[in-house]
Amino acid sequence: MRGIFTPITKIRRQVFTEIARFAYERPLVSRDFSVLDEAPYRIIPGEVPQYRESVFKERAIVRERLRLAMGLPMRPASEHQPFTRDMETACSANYQIREPLVQVIPFACESCPTDRFQVTDNCRRCLAHPCSIVCPVKAITIEKSGAVINQDLCIKCGRCVEACPYHAIIRFGRPCAEACGANAIDSDELGRAVINQDNCVACGLCMVSCPFAAISDKSEILQIVSAIREGRPVYAEIAPSFVGQFGPLAKPGQILAGILALGFRDVVEVGLGADLGSLHEADIFLERVPEKQRFLGTSCCPSWEDFARKTAPDLDACIASAHTPMVATAIHIKQQDPQARVVFIGPCVAKKREALEPDVQPYVDYVLTFEELMGMFSAHSIELTDMDELPFTDSASRDGRGYAVAGGVADAIRHTIERRHPGHAVPVMKADSLQDCRKMLLLARAGKADGHLLEGMACPGGCIGGPGTLSQINRSGKAVQAFSEKSPYRDATENPRIAASSDEAPH
């Protein structure tokens, strides 16, 4: 549903805008949260429900979304807790969000069937009725209205679907569970979806796949704005997938101007860290593969890396342990300004979890998605196309900017190896969903990937398909390609800023 402006998009943007407006306008020493008490009524006005059976339920869901957008935990539905509980604590720039980051709001979940075969009205009640004949457990009967499936008997074998000449039988399940390649969606005692946090890799695809907006993640908008308003030097590092995310007419220099207008000290391309990472992982590949390890799995996507280590622990040594470009860029910023507060702005929910890791915390202070940034623009009444375009410093190579698109990470590392060692061929395997990552790991375990470079991405299309994006994947891919071509440097080996930052490469 990314790139389509649905009621879910509208509500999420309204929630982020309310929190950002509160963050910018609140008196810093005030404990008055009445403006947030009123927010659900601004988002869900009137007495007639717009989306659900009750306007009161709609507002209750919005309240939990507001709390999550402040970085606060959800309140248990079974006991009373004030809506404003812990809000004063969350207003501190030093407040740190805690796991779980992605959560199901229980009373927003509609308890969708987990796996079901259903006969549609395309059933012609045909004489042959092959569906009932092929069913091994006789779960299908032919009645006056057409074929009927006894759900208690059905074993989900799918033979009826294949046999029906009218394609009148469909199989469907929970959109959140079908989107989750980590098998992290379970059910509670009431049949509602619940996230198994042991399996979850925080890819966030369940969140953008739920048609009822029952899943949300925590945000750090409030803490970022607090740091800005307290006068701290807050720097933004922006992922290469940013181009095209804020409308086709918003130019990179205008997006840069908009971010600075929010109070950020400066903006740095994460593509710089990507170039550093390309050099580092190229060195690892040349040094270790295949003599010391069978293959090298890239480390750019934290969800893929986490997934690989959880599902294939025997292959753990083959997954690169280098920091992601987000961290490499943050190290560069903090070496330039040790007092800096660094905010990663990108498409990814998993980066929020990565930023909580002990070895990452010293460098990355906060994480924002593009969707959350749009809420900040809205609260600040910033229209990007009206901004004066600022010059965008070329900090990254074309390959570094290409990290945003599936296949871009492997291509960047391969190009780096081939330019340093002409004639050294690098075989590559790629996957841009956790389902396909699972298959790739099975091939690797079977020895089919020996000597290869493996690129894993949790999101379809790569980072441009992340849960925090605003644009359609194909449109974003074209925008990233066009922006990449504007860099005067082909790859990491040509980037003059790498020499000055060589001691900052991730380890």
Backbone hydrogen bonds, N-H to C=O, Kabsch-Sander energy under -0.5 kcal/mol:
donor,donor_aa,acceptor,acceptor_aa,energy
4,I,1,M,-1.7
6,T,4,I,-1.3
10,K,6,T,-2.1
11,I,7,P,-2.5
12,R,8,I,-2.7
13,R,9,T,-2.4
14,Q,10,K,-2.3
15,V,11,I,-2.6
16,F,12,R,-2.5
17,T,13,R,-2.4
18,E,14,Q,-2.5
19,I,15,V,-2.2
20,A,16,F,-2.5
21,R,17,T,-2.9
22,F,18,E,-2.3
23,A,19,I,-2.5
24,Y,20,A,-2.2
25,E,21,R,-2.3
26,R,22,F,-2.2
30,S,27,P,-1.8
33,F,31,R,-0.7
36,L,33,F,-1.0
37,D,33,F,-1.4
38,E,34,S,-1.6
39,A,35,V,-0.5
41,Y,38,E,-1.0
42,R,38,E,-1.1
42,R,39,A,-0.7
43,I,39,A,-2.4
44,I,40,P,-2.6
58,E,54,S,-1.9
59,R,55,V,-2.0
60,A,56,F,-2.0
61,I,57,K,-2.3
62,V,58,E,-2.0
63,R,59,R,-2.3
64,E,60,A,-1.6
65,R,61,I,-2.1
66,L,62,V,-2.5
67,R,63,R,-2.0
68,L,64,E,-2.4
69,A,65,R,-2.3
70,M,66,L,-0.8
70,M,67,R,-0.8
71,G,68,L,-1.6
72,L,67,R,-2.5
79,E,76,P,-1.0
85,R,82,P,-1.6
87,M,84,T,-2.1
90,A,86,D,-1.9
91,C,87,M,-1.1
92,S,89,T,-1.5
95,Y,92,S,-1.5
103,Q,101,L,-0.5
103,Q,216,S,-2.9
105,I,214,A,-3.6
108,A,105,I,-2.1
109,C,105,I,-0.8
109,C,106,P,-1.2
116,R,172,F,-2.8
118,Q,170,I,-2.6
120,T,118,Q,-0.5
120,T,168,A,-3.7
123,C,120,T,-1.5
132,S,129,H,-0.8
133,I,129,H,-1.1
134,V,130,P,-2.5
135,C,131,C,-0.8
138,K,135,C,-1.0
141,T,148,V,-2.2
143,E,141,T,-0.7
143,E,146,G,-2.5
146,G,143,E,-1.0
148,V,141,T,-2.6
150,N,139,A,-3.1
150,N,148,V,-0.5
151,Q,149,I,-1.0
153,L,150,N,-1.1
154,C,150,N,-2.0
162,E,158,G,-1.5
163,A,159,R,-1.9
164,C,160,C,-1.8
167,H,164,C,-1.1
170,I,118,Q,-2.6
172,F,116,R,-2.6
174,R,114,T,-0.7
178,E,174,R,-2.6
179,A,175,P,-1.7
180,C,176,C,-1.0
181,G,179,A,-0.8
183,N,180,C,-0.8
186,D,184,A,-0.7
186,D,194,V,-3.3
188,D,192,R,-2.4
191,G,188,D,-2.0
194,V,186,D,-2.1
196,N,184,A,-3.9
196,N,194,V,-0.5
197,Q,195,I,-1.1
199,N,196,N,-1.1
200,C,196,N,-1.9
208,V,204,G,-1.3
209,S,205,L,-0.9
210,C,206,C,-1.1
213,A,210,C,-1.4
216,S,103,Q,-2.5
218,K,101,L,-1.1
219,S,68,L,-2.1
222,L,69,A,-0.5
224,I,220,E,-2.3
225,V,221,I,-2.5
226,S,222,L,-2.1
227,A,223,Q,-2.1
228,I,224,I,-2.1
229,R,225,V,-2.9
230,E,226,S,-1.7
231,G,228,I,-1.5
232,R,227,A,-2.0
234,V,232,R,-1.1
235,Y,233,P,-0.6
235,Y,341,R,-3.2
236,A,266,D,-2.7
237,E,343,V,-2.9
238,I,236,A,-0.5
238,I,268,V,-2.3
239,A,345,I,-2.9
242,F,239,A,-1.7
243,V,240,P,-0.8
245,Q,242,F,-1.8
247,G,244,G,-0.7
250,A,247,G,-1.0
251,K,249,L,-0.7
254,Q,251,K,-0.9
255,I,251,K,-2.2
256,L,252,P,-2.3
257,A,253,G,-1.7
258,G,254,Q,-2.3
259,I,255,I,-2.2
260,L,256,L,-2.1
261,A,257,A,-1.9
262,L,258,G,-0.7
262,L,259,I,-0.9
263,G,260,L,-1.6
264,F,259,I,-1.2
265,R,234,V,-3.5
266,D,234,V,-0.6
268,V,236,A,-2.5
270,V,238,I,-2.5
272,L,269,E,-1.2
274,A,270,V,-1.8
275,D,271,G,-2.1
276,L,272,L,-1.9
277,G,273,G,-2.4
278,S,274,A,-2.5
279,L,275,D,-1.9
280,H,276,L,-2.1
281,E,277,G,-2.9
282,A,278,S,-1.9
283,D,279,L,-1.9
284,I,280,H,-2.0
285,F,281,E,-2.4
286,L,282,A,-2.4
287,E,283,D,-2.2
288,R,284,I,-2.4
289,V,285,F,-2.2
292,K,288,R,-2.9
293,Q,288,R,-2.1
296,L,452,H,-2.0
297,G,318,C,-2.9
298,T,454,L,-3.0
305,E,301,C,-2.3
306,D,302,P,-2.5
307,F,303,S,-2.7
308,A,304,W,-2.8
309,R,305,E,-2.1
310,K,306,D,-1.9
311,T,307,F,-2.8
312,A,308,A,-2.1
315,L,312,A,-2.2
316,D,313,P,-1.3
318,C,315,L,-2.1
319,I,316,D,-1.7
320,A,297,G,-3.2
320,A,318,C,-0.5
327,V,324,T,-0.7
328,A,324,T,-2.2
329,T,325,P,-2.5
330,A,326,M,-1.8
331,I,327,V,-2.5
332,H,328,A,-1.7
333,I,329,T,-2.3
334,K,330,A,-2.5
335,Q,331,I,-1.8
336,Q,332,H,-1.4
337,D,333,I,-2.2
340,A,337,D,-2.3
341,R,233,P,-2.9
342,V,340,A,-0.5
343,V,235,Y,-2.8
344,F,342,V,-0.5
344,F,366,Y,-2.5
345,I,237,E,-2.9
346,G,344,F,-0.5
346,G,368,L,-2.5
352,K,349,V,-1.7
353,R,349,V,-0.9
354,E,350,A,-2.5
355,A,351,K,-2.3
356,L,353,R,-1.3
357,E,354,E,-1.6
360,V,357,E,-1.9
361,Q,357,E,-2.3
363,Y,360,V,-2.3
364,V,360,V,-2.1
365,D,342,V,-1.5
365,D,363,Y,-0.6
366,Y,342,V,-2.0
368,L,344,F,-3.3
370,F,346,G,-1.3
371,E,468,G,-1.4
373,L,369,T,-2.4
374,M,370,F,-2.2
375,G,371,E,-1.4
376,M,372,E,-1.6
377,F,373,L,-2.4
378,S,374,M,-2.5
379,A,375,G,-2.3
380,H,376,M,-1.7
381,S,378,S,-1.3
382,I,377,F,-2.8
383,E,381,S,-0.6
384,L,382,I,-0.7
386,D,383,E,-1.9
387,M,384,L,-1.7
390,L,253,G,-1.3
393,T,391,P,-0.7
395,S,393,T,-1.4
398,R,489,Y,-2.8
399,D,490,R,-1.4
401,R,397,S,-2.1
402,G,398,R,-1.6
403,Y,400,G,-1.1
404,A,401,R,-1.3
405,V,402,G,-1.7
406,A,461,G,-2.2
408,G,405,V,-2.9
411,D,407,G,-2.2
412,A,408,G,-2.2
413,I,409,V,-2.2
414,R,410,A,-2.8
415,H,411,D,-3.0
416,T,412,A,-2.0
417,I,413,I,-2.2
418,E,414,R,-2.7
419,R,415,H,-2.4
420,R,416,T,-1.8
421,H,417,I,-2.7
424,H,421,H,-2.2
425,A,423,G,-1.1
429,M,453,L,-2.4
431,A,455,E,-1.7
434,L,458,A,-0.8
437,C,433,S,-2.4
438,R,434,L,-2.2
439,K,435,Q,-1.4
440,M,436,D,-2.4
441,L,437,C,-2.4
442,L,438,R,-1.8
443,L,439,K,-2.1
444,A,440,M,-2.2
445,R,441,L,-2.6
446,A,442,L,-1.6
447,G,444,A,-1.4
448,K,443,L,-2.7
450,D,447,G,-0.7
451,G,294,R,-4.1
452,H,449,A,-2.3
453,L,427,P,-2.5
454,L,296,L,-3.1
454,L,452,H,-0.5
455,E,429,M,-2.7
455,E,453,L,-0.5
456,G,454,L,-0.6
457,M,431,A,-1.9
462,G,459,C,-2.5
464,I,404,A,-1.7
464,I,461,G,-0.5
465,G,462,G,-2.0
466,G,463,C,-1.9
468,G,347,P,-2.9
469,T,466,G,-1.5
476,S,472,Q,-2.5
477,G,473,I,-2.6
478,K,474,N,-1.6
479,A,475,R,-1.8
480,V,476,S,-2.7
481,Q,477,G,-2.1
482,A,478,K,-2.2
483,F,479,A,-2.3
484,S,480,V,-2.8
485,E,481,Q,-2.0
486,K,482,A,-0.6
486,K,483,F,-0.9
487,S,484,S,-1.7
494,E,491,D,-1.7
495,N,491,D,-0.6
495,N,492,A,-0.8
498,I,495,N,-1.4
499,A,495,N,-0.6
500,A,496,P,-0.7
501,S,497,R,-0.7
501,S,498,I,-0.8
502,S,499,A,-0.8
504,E,501,S,-2.6
505,A,502,S,-1.0
